[in-house]
Amino acid sequence: MEQAAQMRARLLAERIVYLGQELQPPVLQMLRAQFQALAAQPEQPASCYLSCGGGDWKATLELLEFLNSLPFPLVRVAMGEVSGLGVLLLASGPQGRRVASADARLRLPPPTPTATGSDTQRYLQELRESGQRYYSQLAAVLGTSPAEVQSWSSQGAVSAQQALQWGLIDRLLTA
């Protein structure tokens, strides 16, 4: 655990915040604290490296709102595999500040509902609603239709080059 804290501190010193796991409320709090620390120098840009997928819908929306209020420029960078709500975090960044490594892979499955128990009808209803919210939100960011975004999700993992063509990112990282 101490080693992870040391790595986060080193990245933070370079103005990098890394999200490498599903976004859940405790992770959201840790990310907020890191971004707030960076806000002490609002004239300096920062980067948020994403290699994540899934997570909590509410926590994702809270993080999006928080990121949009930051007083400094933030570049969002996809590395490795980014899926679901992680793609929404990436694509929702400001134009020109959404990038991906050349070997990044993006998946667009909708979030999985949190309903538990044996009520299959309720679970299926939540599954449809979460998919509609996800595709609508992503479509609004990209200026396209939810149906088009949903059709992309059936392609499985897509390359960073394909993500660039679809407008999910603005450019590829160069070596």
C-alpha positions in Angstrom: 0.0 0.0 0.0 2.8 2.4 0.8 4.4 1.7 -2.6 1.1 2.7 -4.3 1.0 6.0 -2.3 4.6 6.8 -3.2 3.8 6.2 -6.9 0.7 8.5 -6.7 2.8 11.1 -5.0 5.5 10.9 -7.8 2.8 11.2 -10.5 1.1 14.1 -8.7 4.5 15.9 -8.5 4.5 15.6 -12.4 0.8 16.9 -12.4 -0.5 13.5 -13.5 -3.5 11.8 -12.0 -4.0 8.1 -12.8 -7.3 6.2 -12.9 -6.5 2.5 -13.4 -9.6 0.9 -11.8 -13.4 1.1 -11.8 -14.6 4.4 -10.6 -16.4 3.9 -7.3 -17.2 6.5 -4.5 -13.9 5.9 -2.5 -11.9 6.2 -5.7 -13.8 9.4 -6.6 -12.8 10.9 -3.2 -9.1 10.1 -3.8 -9.2 11.6 -7.3 -10.9 14.8 -6.0 -8.2 15.2 -3.4 -5.5 14.8 -6.0 -7.1 17.3 -8.4 -7.7 19.8 -5.5 -4.0 19.6 -4.7 -3.2 20.4 -8.3 -5.5 23.4 -8.2 -3.0 25.2 -6.0 -1.2 26.0 -9.2 -4.0 26.8 -11.6 -1.7 28.2 -14.3 0.0 24.8 -14.8 -1.7 22.2 -17.0 -2.2 18.6 -15.8 -3.0 15.2 -17.2 -5.4 12.4 -16.2 -4.3 9.0 -17.5 -7.2 6.6 -17.9 -6.9 2.8 -18.1 -10.2 1.8 -16.6 -13.7 0.7 -17.3 -17.0 0.4 -15.7 -17.8 1.7 -12.3 -20.5 3.7 -10.6 -22.7 5.8 -12.8 -23.3 8.5 -10.1 -19.6 8.7 -9.2 -18.8 9.1 -12.9 -21.2 12.0 -13.3 -19.9 13.6 -10.2 -16.3 13.3 -11.5 -17.3 14.8 -14.9 -18.9 17.8 -13.2 -15.8 18.2 -10.9 -13.4 17.9 -13.9 -15.3 20.6 -15.8 -14.9 23.0 -12.9 -11.1 22.7 -12.6 -9.2 26.0 -12.8 -6.4 24.5 -14.9 -6.2 22.8 -18.4 -6.6 19.0 -18.1 -5.6 16.6 -20.8 -7.3 13.2 -20.7 -5.1 10.4 -21.9 -6.3 6.8 -22.8 -3.7 4.1 -22.1 -4.2 0.4 -22.3 -7.9 -0.5 -22.3 -10.6 2.0 -21.5 -14.2 0.9 -21.5 -17.7 2.0 -20.6 -17.8 4.9 -18.3 -14.0 5.4 -18.7 -14.7 6.2 -22.4 -17.3 8.8 -21.3 -14.7 10.4 -19.0 -12.3 10.5 -21.9 -14.6 11.7 -24.6 -16.2 14.4 -22.4 -12.9 16.3 -22.2 -12.5 19.6 -24.0 -11.7 19.6 -27.7 -7.9 19.3 -28.3 -7.3 17.7 -24.8 -8.5 14.1 -25.5 -5.7 11.9 -26.5 -4.8 8.2 -26.6 -1.6 6.2 -26.9 -1.3 4.5 -30.2 -1.9 1.0 -28.7 -4.9 2.0 -26.6 -8.1 0.1 -27.0 -11.6 1.5 -26.3 -14.8 -0.4 -25.6 -18.2 1.2 -25.4 -20.5 -1.2 -23.4 -23.1 0.5 -21.3 -22.8 0.4 -17.5 -24.1 -2.6 -15.7 -27.0 -1.9 -13.3 -26.5 -2.2 -9.6 -29.8 -3.9 -9.0 -29.6 -7.0 -6.9 -32.0 -9.8 -5.9 -34.2 -12.0 -8.0 -36.4 -9.4 -9.7 -35.4 -10.1 -13.3 -37.8 -7.6 -14.8 -36.4 -4.8 -12.6 -32.9 -5.7 -13.5 -33.7 -5.8 -17.3 -35.4 -2.4 -17.0 -32.4 -0.9 -15.2 -30.1 -2.4 -17.9 -32.1 -0.7 -20.7 -32.3 2.6 -18.8 -28.5 2.6 -18.0 -27.7 1.9 -21.6 -30.0 4.7 -22.8 -28.4 7.2 -20.4 -24.9 6.1 -21.3 -25.4 6.3 -25.1 -27.4 9.5 -24.9 -24.7 11.2 -22.7 -21.9 10.0 -25.0 -23.8 11.0 -28.1 -24.4 14.5 -26.7 -20.7 14.9 -26.1 -19.9 13.7 -29.6 -22.7 15.5 -31.5 -24.1 12.3 -32.9 -27.1 10.1 -32.2 -27.4 7.6 -29.4 -28.2 4.9 -32.0 -24.9 5.6 -33.8 -22.9 5.3 -30.6 -24.8 2.1 -29.7 -23.9 0.6 -33.0 -20.2 1.3 -32.3 -20.4 -0.7 -29.1 -21.2 -3.8 -31.0 -17.7 -3.7 -32.6 -16.0 -4.8 -29.4 -12.7 -3.1 -28.6 -11.7 -0.5 -31.1 -8.2 0.9 -31.9 -7.1 4.4 -30.9 -7.1 5.2 -34.7 -10.8 4.2 -34.9 -11.6 6.3 -31.8 -9.9 9.2 -33.5 -12.1 8.8 -36.6 -15.3 8.6 -34.4 -14.3 11.7 -32.5 -13.8 10.1 -29.2 -10.3 11.5 -29.1 -8.6 14.4 -30.8 -5.1 13.0 -31.5 -2.8 10.1 -30.9 0.2 10.4 -28.6 3.5 10.5 -30.5 6.7 9.0 -29.2 
